[in-house]
Amino acid sequence: MPELRMGLLDLFALPVSLPLKTAWIAIEEATALAQREYEEARRLPGELADLQAAYEMGEITEMEYLRALDEGGREGDAGARQSEAR
Protein backbone atom coordinates (compact mmCIF):
# COMPACT_ATOMS: atom_id res chain seq x y z
CA MET A 1 0.00 0.00 0.00
CA PRO A 2 2.80 2.55 0.71
CA GLU A 3 4.16 1.96 -2.81
CA LEU A 4 0.76 2.85 -4.26
CA ARG A 5 0.67 6.10 -2.30
CA MET A 6 4.15 6.96 -3.50
CA GLY A 7 3.04 6.29 -7.06
CA LEU A 8 0.02 8.55 -6.65
CA LEU A 9 2.17 11.24 -5.07
CA ASP A 10 4.57 11.05 -8.01
CA LEU A 11 1.66 11.24 -10.41
CA PHE A 12 0.19 14.31 -8.71
CA ALA A 13 3.63 15.97 -8.54
CA LEU A 14 4.34 15.30 -12.21
CA PRO A 15 3.07 18.70 -13.48
CA VAL A 16 5.68 20.36 -11.27
CA SER A 17 8.49 17.79 -11.26
CA LEU A 18 8.65 17.22 -15.03
CA PRO A 19 9.28 20.87 -15.99
CA LEU A 20 11.81 21.17 -13.15
CA LYS A 21 13.65 18.06 -14.35
CA THR A 22 13.61 19.36 -17.93
CA ALA A 23 14.96 22.74 -16.83
CA TRP A 24 17.69 21.03 -14.80
CA ILE A 25 18.79 18.97 -17.81
CA ALA A 26 18.88 22.11 -19.99
CA ILE A 27 20.98 23.92 -17.38
CA GLU A 28 23.44 21.01 -17.23
CA GLU A 29 23.78 20.95 -21.03
CA ALA A 30 24.28 24.72 -21.20
CA THR A 31 26.91 24.52 -18.48
CA ALA A 32 28.78 21.76 -20.31
CA LEU A 33 28.70 23.74 -23.57
CA ALA A 34 29.94 26.89 -21.84
CA GLN A 35 32.78 24.92 -20.22
CA ARG A 36 33.88 23.48 -23.59
CA GLU A 37 33.82 26.92 -25.22
CA TYR A 38 35.75 28.44 -22.32
CA GLU A 39 38.44 25.76 -22.52
CA GLU A 40 38.72 26.23 -26.29
CA ALA A 41 39.01 30.00 -25.91
CA ARG A 42 41.85 29.53 -23.41
CA ARG A 43 43.63 27.00 -25.64
CA LEU A 44 43.53 28.86 -28.97
CA PRO A 45 45.68 31.93 -28.14
CA GLY A 46 48.53 29.69 -26.97
CA GLU A 47 48.33 27.57 -30.10
CA LEU A 48 48.29 30.65 -32.31
CA ALA A 49 51.31 32.10 -30.48
CA ASP A 50 53.20 28.82 -30.95
CA LEU A 51 52.28 28.76 -34.63
CA GLN A 52 53.41 32.35 -35.15
CA ALA A 53 56.69 31.69 -33.32
CA ALA A 54 57.36 28.63 -35.49
CA TYR A 55 56.72 30.70 -38.60
CA GLU A 56 58.93 33.58 -37.46
CA MET A 57 61.77 31.19 -36.61
CA GLY A 58 61.53 29.56 -40.03
CA GLU A 59 60.41 26.18 -38.71
CA ILE A 60 57.36 26.20 -40.99
CA THR A 61 56.74 27.80 -44.37
CA GLU A 62 54.31 30.59 -45.08
CA MET A 63 51.96 28.13 -46.79
CA GLU A 64 51.97 25.84 -43.74
CA TYR A 65 51.37 28.84 -41.50
CA LEU A 66 48.44 30.10 -43.57
CA ARG A 67 46.98 26.61 -43.89
CA ALA A 68 47.16 26.13 -40.12
CA LEU A 69 45.51 29.51 -39.55
CA ASP A 70 42.77 28.62 -42.01
CA GLU A 71 42.18 25.21 -40.40
CA GLY A 72 42.03 26.79 -36.95
CA GLY A 73 39.50 29.32 -38.18
CA ARG A 74 37.35 26.63 -39.71
CA GLU A 75 37.43 24.66 -36.44
CA GLY A 76 36.29 27.76 -34.58
CA ASP A 77 33.57 28.44 -37.16
CA ALA A 78 32.37 24.84 -36.94
CA GLY A 79 32.15 25.11 -33.16
CA ALA A 80 30.23 28.36 -33.43
CA ARG A 81 27.83 26.88 -35.97
CA GLN A 82 27.35 23.81 -33.78
CA SER A 83 26.57 25.90 -30.70
CA GLU A 84 24.15 28.06 -32.75
CA ALA A 85 22.39 24.94 -33.98
CA ARG A 86 21.74 23.84 -30.40
C-alpha positions in Angstrom: 0.0 0.0 0.0 2.8 2.6 0.7 4.2 2.0 -2.8 0.8 2.9 -4.3 0.7 6.1 -2.3 4.2 7.0 -3.5 3.0 6.3 -7.1 0.0 8.6 -6.6 2.2 11.2 -5.1 4.6 11.0 -8.0 1.7 11.2 -10.4 0.2 14.3 -8.7 3.6 16.0 -8.5 4.3 15.3 -12.2 3.1 18.7 -13.5 5.7 20.4 -11.3 8.5 17.8 -11.3 8.6 17.2 -15.0 9.3 20.9 -16.0 11.8 21.2 -13.2 13.7 18.1 -14.3 13.6 19.4 -17.9 15.0 22.7 -16.8 17.7 21.0 -14.8 18.8 19.0 -17.8 18.9 22.1 -20.0 21.0 23.9 -17.4 23.4 21.0 -17.2 23.8 20.9 -21.0 24.3 24.7 -21.2 26.9 24.5 -18.5 28.8 21.8 -20.3 28.7 23.7 -23.6 29.9 26.9 -21.8 32.8 24.9 -20.2 33.9 23.5 -23.6 33.8 26.9 -25.2 35.7 28.4 -22.3 38.4 25.8 -22.5 38.7 26.2 -26.3 39.0 30.0 -25.9 41.8 29.5 -23.4 43.6 27.0 -25.6 43.5 28.9 -29.0 45.7 31.9 -28.1 48.5 29.7 -27.0 48.3 27.6 -30.1 48.3 30.7 -32.3 51.3 32.1 -30.5 53.2 28.8 -31.0 52.3 28.8 -34.6 53.4 32.4 -35.1 56.7 31.7 -33.3 57.4 28.6 -35.5 56.7 30.7 -38.6 58.9 33.6 -37.5 61.8 31.2 -36.6 61.5 29.6 -40.0 60.4 26.2 -38.7 57.4 26.2 -41.0 56.7 27.8 -44.4 54.3 30.6 -45.1 52.0 28.1 -46.8 52.0 25.8 -43.7 51.4 28.8 -41.5 48.4 30.1 -43.6 47.0 26.6 -43.9 47.2 26.1 -40.1 45.5 29.5 -39.5 42.8 28.6 -42.0 42.2 25.2 -40.4 42.0 26.8 -37.0 39.5 29.3 -38.2 37.4 26.6 -39.7 37.4 24.7 -36.4 36.3 27.8 -34.6 33.6 28.4 -37.2 32.4 24.8 -36.9 32.2 25.1 -33.2 30.2 28.4 -33.4 27.8 26.9 -36.0 27.4 23.8 -33.8 26.6 25.9 -30.7 24.1 28.1 -32.7 22.4 24.9 -34.0 21.7 23.8 -30.4 
